[in-house]
Each structure stands twice: as structure tokens, then as C-alpha cells.
Amino acid sequence: MTVLRRALLVTAASLGSLAALVSIASPGGRGTAESGSKLNAREITSIQLADWIKDRKPGLRILDVRSAADFDVFHLPGSLSAPLGGPPSIELGKRDVVVVYSEEDLDLGEALASLRSPAVAEAFALRRGLNGWLDEVMNPVLLAGSNTEDKAAFEKAAELSRYFGGVPRVLDATESAAFTRKKPSSSETRRRGC
Amino acid sequence: MIAPFAEVQAFTEATRQGIGVAIGLAFGFALERAGLGSARKLVGQFHLTDLTVFKVMFSAIVTAMLGVFWLGFFGVLDLSRVYVPETFLWPQLVGGLVFGVGFAAGGLCPGTACVAAATGRLDGFAAVVRVFAGVLVAGLTLERAPAFYDAAARGPQTLSEITGLPDGVLIFIVVGVALLGFAVAEAVERKAHA
């Protein structure tokens, strides 16, 4: 064995050992999902979900309960198609954190019953569904005369929006007066992969 | 600025494409210099007479794992922006099986087939034609069998999420397995050539 190969082997072993020590010394990093089995049904906002996707929340499973055709037109990054009433094709684990969404608000209990899944760690419905995502993440707007709190919320939404390829807009007084949120349609939105 | 630069819009589309071509050429050059453009060398893997493929691939895995982990640790790489392909368990198992059979029978995988073709080997050209034929057949048929195409969808999954172990501990285990594998591979090759 040459000196170079021996040095490479020792380097790999050292960096691997240090990686283990660093991970153990700083818990809370990726791969430390809490396990649990009690179903806890709640709602989350699109901004919260965008944060989770961006941060690669351990165990996150996003399920689109609309029809497969609607899913093909547009869906949230990393989501899987699980149409209501369709055959269950998605296996969920007890450490999964499940977020289900439809076009608008949905009945979380009905959606989970349709999945016929064993208990997962947590389950959430996406508030306002896909339309909420399109409004709050893909097309966030700051109206003229907004207060400091709104501006701070917009800054956070704008950062997430740019991450997901959205278009945040700051409107002047004239635009703000004329602004009414057009109800977006998923069929009008360019399909985007993750 | 933090990597991955393509994700944070640090480069124009043309620059990104140019970097992709450069990396592809470098990858092909490295494969050729490692001797992996020769089907005879690759098939030696299956006859346990030449385990170069095993050693090259495991070296690449260990280098990438350690590089990604430590770049993330020191804040040079934003791991939340690194794309993790989705898992579709059954289709990917079948795909892996088909890939393995094709690799063993033809002596080349898609990457090495391109390298072999680029160096003028006729078996390389034949393998490239088979690769594109396979892609065409899969593209035309798989979407007609959605029950299989989407079977056992698990979303983007990492070993950390499945095992609950921290990334660093998993890296330590993989590095250990690789180093042990290198020692076994060397012993097998010595025995084959004795």
C-alpha cells in the first residue's frame, strides 16, 4: 500500500469519526425525529409549511388529496398524490409528520380516514390549501401603508417565495387601492418540480 | 455566499449549463483514467477478479458524504437546498434489478457506456443505444401503469430519517464499511491473481 493511499484512508477514518462525534455532541440536527404514535390533528399555514420544506423537516410527508389530474397540473414541492377515495398507495410511518392539502380548506379527519393509514406522529391540514400556498408563498404582496408587523411578515414570506420561485410584490398607493386578490387557479400555474 | 450556487441564483442559466458540461467532462475523464471505459474491467467485478468498480464507487460515496457533511457543518453549503430525490420503493427496486442485469450482461453502465463510446469502442456505442432505447420504452409505458409507477411512494427520504440516527453517526458507519470493504476487495483480488 502506498503512502498516499494510507494517508487517504487515515483521513477518511478521521473525518468519519469526527463527524460522529460532532453529531452526537450537537443533538437536534437532521435525523433526530421524535417518534410518537398519537394522532394530533391541526392546521398549519402555507408559510409554516414552506419553512418545513425548506428546512427539510425530518419525516415530513405532504399529501395532495385532489385528483391525480389536478396533481399533474400543479402540486406543492415534494408532495405526493393521494386522491380522496382512491386506492391507498402511500405507506406512512409512525414517525411521519403528515400535511394534507386540497384546493381550499378540507376536512382533515376525512382525508386521514381515506388514507387508511396507521397512526403517524402528527397530522396537519394546510390552511386554505393550494390557494393559500399560491397567495401567501408564491405571490405575497405588501400593500402601501402596511405596519411594521406586516412588513416583517412580508420580508419572511418574500424570502420563502423567492426560494420556491415565486414573485413577491411591493405595491405603491395606486396599485394597493386597485388591488384585489384574484383567486388563483392551479391550472394557470406553471408546473414546477422540486 | 453559500453553496449550492445554482440554487441561490449566483449563476446565469448559461453558466450553470457550462459548469454542468465541464463537470460531466471531468467525470468522464476520471472514469476513463480509472479504466472504467473497458467492459472487460467492469465485468471483472462480477467474476471477483477486478474490484476496481467497487473501490471507485465507494471512494466517491465516502468522499461525497464527508464533503457534504463538513461543508454543511462549516456553513459553506446549505443542506436544506440540496435536492434529495423522492423514493418510490417498488419501482426503484425493479429499476435497480433491471439496471443490474443490464450492467452484468452488457458490461457497461450508462456513464461508462458514454466513456467507452467517446473512446471509440463499438460495445460502448451499442450500450448507449440500449440506454436510450430503455429510456424511451420506460417513458412510453410507465405512465400507463400508475399503480406501479407510484407504488410505495415515500417522498424524499434519507437514512437518518429512516433509522433515527444522526447524520454523522451514519457517515461513520458507512466510512467503516467502506474501509473494511476495501481491505476485503484487495484480499479477493490478490487471491484471484495468485
Interface residues (C-beta under 8 A of the other chain):
Chain A: L9 A12 A13 L15 G16 S17 L18 A19 A20 L21 V22 S23 I24 P27 G29 R30 G31 T32 A33 S35 K54 D55 R56 P58 G59 L60 R61 I62 A68 G78 L80 S81 P87 S89 I90 E91 R95 Y163 C194
Chain B: V62 T63 L66 F69 W70 F73 L79 S80 R81 Y83 V84 E86 L89 P146 A147 D150 A151 A152 A153 R154 G155 P156 T158 L159 S160 E161 T163 G164 L165 P166 D167 G168 V169 L170 I171 F172 V174 V175 G176 A178 L179 F182
